[in-house]
Amino acid sequence: MKILKNTENFNLTDIFECGQCFRFKKTENGGYEGAAYGKYLRVYQENDKICFDTTAEDFDNVWYDYFDLGRDYKQIYNLLRRDEVLKKASDFCPGLRILKQEPFECLISYIISQNNNIPRIKKIIERLCGFFGEKINDEIYAFPSAEKLAGLTVSDLGVIKSGFRAKYILDAAKKIHSGEIDLDLIYGLNTADGAAYLKKINGVGDKVSGCVMLFGYNKLDAFPVDVWIKKVLEKYYPDYPANCDFGDYSGVANAYLFYYERNNKLKVKDI
C-alpha cells in the first residue's frame, strides 16, 4: 500500500469520470479499480489521503507517472482560472488530472470512441480485453498487444461488437506491429507533427489523433475537438481560435470544459 497525503488538485471522480480513460470502474467504497500497462490497481481516497493498493515497485514504475504526480496541477488550475468560463468549469472538477496512458491502448480506445458514447465504449474495450488480453486477475485482463490484434481478422473482432471500427482497429495494429508506424517516435515530435503522423492510420482524424496526443503522450497543448467541445466553443468562444488561447495547457482546459459541459448543460439521456 502506498499512501500520499496532502495532494492538492487530485480527485478520483474528476480523473476517472471526465471521459479520458475507459478501464477503471468505481468500487463500493467510492474508490476505483482497473488496469494499465498490464498492471492492476485499486485506488481510493480518504479525506486528504490517496491510497494506492499496489506494490512500491509498481507505484514508482507505473502509477506515479500514470497519474502525472510529478506535475504541479495547482499551478495549471490557477493559471487557467483567469478565463471566466474556465473558472466555472474548473470549480466543478478541480481535482482533474491528465493521465499518461499507454499510447497503443489510448489509440485503439479512441478509434473505438468514434461516433460512440462512453458506456458503450467501455463495454467494447472490456470485451476486447476479455477476449484477446492476458489475464491479470479473476476479473481483469490486460489490454491486448499490437502483435495479438494484428493477427486477427474483422470476423474475429465480431465478438467485441465494435461495428465499422473493427477495420480501423486492425489497420492500426498491423501498421504498428509491422513497424510502419513507430509509436515511440512520437515522443520526440511536437503535437502537430505527432498528430499528423498518426493520421497515416486509417480512421484516425483530427479528433482521435488529438486525444492520443493528449491522453497517450501527455502533450498538454493538444486540444482535440469532438461534438461536445464543438458545442462548448460555439456557446462560449464563438470566435475560436481568435482571442482564445489556452497555451501550453490547452489540453487541461479542454478536459475541464468537456467534463463540465457534459455533466451540467445537456440532458442526462444525451450523455
C-alpha positions in Angstrom: 0.0 0.0 0.0 1.3 3.4 -1.0 -0.3 6.5 0.7 0.0 10.0 -0.5 -1.0 12.9 1.8 -2.0 16.5 1.2 -2.1 16.1 -2.5 -3.8 19.1 -4.0 -5.9 19.1 -7.1 -6.4 15.3 -7.1 -9.8 13.8 -7.1 -10.5 10.2 -8.3 -14.0 11.0 -9.6 -12.8 14.0 -11.5 -10.0 11.9 -13.0 -11.9 8.8 -13.9 -15.3 10.2 -14.9 -14.1 13.0 -17.2 -14.0 10.8 -20.3 -10.3 10.4 -20.7 -9.9 6.7 -19.9 -12.2 3.8 -20.1 -10.8 0.9 -18.0 -11.4 2.0 -14.4 -14.6 1.2 -12.5 -16.0 2.7 -9.3 -15.9 0.3 -6.3 -18.3 0.1 -3.5 -16.2 2.2 -1.2 -16.0 5.1 -3.7 -12.6 4.1 -5.0 -11.7 2.8 -8.4 -10.1 -0.3 -9.8 -8.7 -1.2 -13.2 -5.6 -1.8 -15.2 -3.0 0.0 -17.2 0.4 -1.1 -18.6 -0.6 -4.7 -17.7 -0.9 -3.9 -14.0 -3.9 -4.0 -11.7 -4.7 -1.1 -9.4 -7.2 -0.4 -6.7 -7.1 3.2 -5.5 -9.3 5.1 -3.1 -9.4 8.4 -1.3 -9.8 9.2 2.4 -10.0 12.9 3.1 -6.6 14.2 2.2 -5.1 10.7 1.7 -4.9 8.9 -1.6 -4.4 5.1 -1.0 -2.8 3.1 -3.8 -3.3 -0.7 -3.2 -0.2 -1.8 -5.1 3.4 -2.6 -4.6 6.0 0.1 -4.0 7.8 -1.0 -7.2 4.6 -0.7 -9.3 3.8 2.6 -7.8 7.2 4.0 -8.6 7.4 2.4 -12.1 3.9 2.7 -13.3 1.4 4.7 -11.2 3.5 7.7 -10.3 3.8 8.7 -14.0 0.3 7.4 -14.9 -1.3 9.9 -12.5 1.2 12.6 -13.6 2.1 13.1 -9.9 5.3 14.9 -10.8 3.4 17.9 -12.2 2.0 20.9 -10.3 -1.7 20.9 -11.2 -2.4 23.7 -8.7 -0.3 26.0 -10.9 -2.2 24.9 -14.0 -5.6 25.2 -12.3 -4.8 28.8 -11.1 -3.5 29.8 -14.5 -6.5 28.6 -16.4 -8.9 30.2 -14.0 -8.1 33.6 -15.4 -10.7 32.8 -18.0 -14.2 33.2 -16.7 -15.7 30.2 -18.4 -12.8 28.0 -17.3 -13.1 29.3 -13.7 -16.6 27.9 -13.6 -15.6 24.7 -15.3 -12.6 24.1 -13.1 -14.7 24.8 -10.0 -16.7 21.7 -11.0 -13.7 19.4 -11.3 -10.7 20.9 -9.5 -9.1 17.5 -9.0 -8.9 16.6 -12.6 -5.5 15.4 -13.9 -4.5 14.2 -17.3 -3.5 10.6 -17.2 -0.4 9.3 -19.0 -1.9 6.3 -20.7 -0.1 3.7 -22.8 -0.1 5.0 -26.3 -1.3 1.9 -28.1 -4.2 1.3 -25.7 -5.1 5.0 -26.0 -5.0 4.9 -29.8 -7.3 1.9 -30.0 -9.6 3.2 -27.3 -10.1 6.4 -29.2 -10.6 4.7 -32.5 -13.4 2.8 -30.7 -14.7 6.1 -29.4 -15.7 7.4 -32.8 -19.4 8.1 -33.1 -19.9 6.4 -29.8 -21.0 7.0 -26.2 -18.9 6.4 -23.1 -20.9 3.4 -21.7 -20.7 1.6 -25.0 -17.0 2.4 -25.5 -16.3 0.9 -22.1 -18.2 -2.3 -22.9 -16.4 -2.7 -26.3 -13.0 -2.2 -24.7 -13.9 -4.6 -21.8 -14.8 -7.3 -24.4 -11.6 -6.6 -26.4 -9.5 -7.2 -23.3 -11.5 -10.1 -22.1 -11.3 -12.0 -25.4 -7.8 -11.0 -26.5 -5.8 -9.7 -23.5 -3.7 -11.6 -21.0 -5.4 -12.4 -17.6 -4.3 -10.2 -14.7 -6.7 -11.5 -12.1 -10.1 -13.2 -12.0 -11.9 -10.3 -13.4 -9.5 -8.0 -15.2 -7.5 -8.6 -18.3 -4.6 -6.6 -19.8 -5.1 -4.6 -23.0 -4.1 -6.8 -25.9 -0.8 -6.0 -27.7 -0.5 -4.8 -31.3 1.0 -8.2 -32.1 -2.0 -10.0 -30.8 -4.5 -7.8 -32.6 -2.5 -7.8 -35.9 -3.1 -11.5 -36.2 -6.9 -11.2 -36.1 -9.5 -10.6 -38.8 -12.6 -8.4 -38.9 -14.6 -11.6 -38.4 -12.5 -12.4 -35.2 -13.3 -9.0 -33.8 -17.0 -9.5 -34.3 -17.2 -10.7 -30.7 -16.4 -7.2 -29.3 -19.3 -5.7 -31.3 -17.3 -2.6 -32.5 -19.0 -2.4 -35.9 -17.3 -0.4 -38.6 -14.4 0.4 -36.2 -13.1 -3.2 -36.4 -11.3 -2.5 -39.7 -9.6 0.6 -38.2 -8.5 -1.3 -35.1 -6.9 -3.9 -37.4 -5.2 -1.3 -39.6 -3.7 0.4 -36.6 -2.5 -2.9 -35.1 -1.0 -4.2 -38.3 0.9 -0.9 -39.1 2.3 -0.7 -35.6 3.2 -4.4 -35.4 5.0 -4.2 -38.8 6.9 -1.1 -37.8 5.3 1.1 -40.5 4.1 3.2 -37.6 6.5 3.6 -34.7 4.6 4.9 -31.6 7.9 5.6 -29.7 8.9 8.0 -32.4 6.1 10.3 -31.4 7.6 11.1 -28.1 10.2 13.2 -29.9 7.7 15.0 -32.1 5.8 18.2 -31.4 2.0 17.9 -31.0 1.1 18.9 -34.6 3.7 16.6 -36.2 2.8 13.7 -33.9 -0.9 14.0 -34.8 -0.1 14.2 -38.5 2.0 11.0 -38.2 -0.9 9.1 -36.5 -3.2 10.1 -39.4 -1.4 7.6 -41.6 -3.6 5.1 -39.8 -7.0 4.5 -41.5 -9.8 6.0 -39.5 -7.6 8.4 -37.5 -8.5 12.0 -38.0 -8.2 15.2 -36.0 -10.2 14.1 -33.0 -8.6 10.7 -32.5 -5.1 11.9 -33.1 -5.6 14.9 -30.8 -6.9 12.7 -28.0 -4.0 10.3 -28.4 -1.5 13.2 -28.2 -3.1 14.5 -25.1 -4.0 11.3 -23.2 -1.4 9.0 -24.6 1.6 11.2 -24.9 0.8 13.8 -22.3 1.1 16.7 -24.8 -0.8 19.2 -22.7 -1.0 21.7 -25.6 -3.2 19.3 -27.6 -6.9 20.5 -28.0 -9.0 17.7 -29.5 -12.4 18.8 -30.8 -15.3 16.4 -30.7 -19.0 17.1 -30.7 -19.0 18.2 -27.0 -16.1 20.6 -27.4 -17.6 22.0 -30.6 -20.7 22.8 -28.6 -18.6 24.5 -25.9 -16.7 26.6 -28.5 -19.9 27.6 -30.2 -21.5 28.6 -26.9 -18.6 30.3 -25.1 -15.9 31.0 -27.6 -17.7 31.8 -30.9 -14.6 33.4 -32.4 -12.3 30.4 -31.6 -9.3 30.3 -32.1 -9.1 34.1 -32.2 -9.0 35.6 -28.7 -9.0 32.1 -27.2 -5.5 30.8 -26.5 -5.2 28.3 -23.6 -1.5 28.0 -24.3 0.7 25.1 -23.1 -2.2 23.8 -21.0 -4.9 23.7 -23.7 -5.5 20.0 -23.1 -6.3 20.6 -19.4 -8.7 23.4 -20.4 -10.2 21.0 -22.9 -10.8 18.4 -20.2 -12.3 20.9 -17.7 -14.7 22.2 -20.4 -15.7 18.7 -21.7 -16.5 17.3 -18.2 -18.3 20.5 -17.1 -20.5 20.7 -20.2 -21.3 17.1 -20.4 -22.5 16.9 -16.8 -24.2 20.3 -16.4 -25.6 21.6 -19.6 -27.1 18.8 -21.6 -29.8 16.3 -20.7 -28.8 13.0 -19.0 -30.2 11.0 -21.9 -27.7 12.7 -24.2 -24.7 11.7 -22.2 
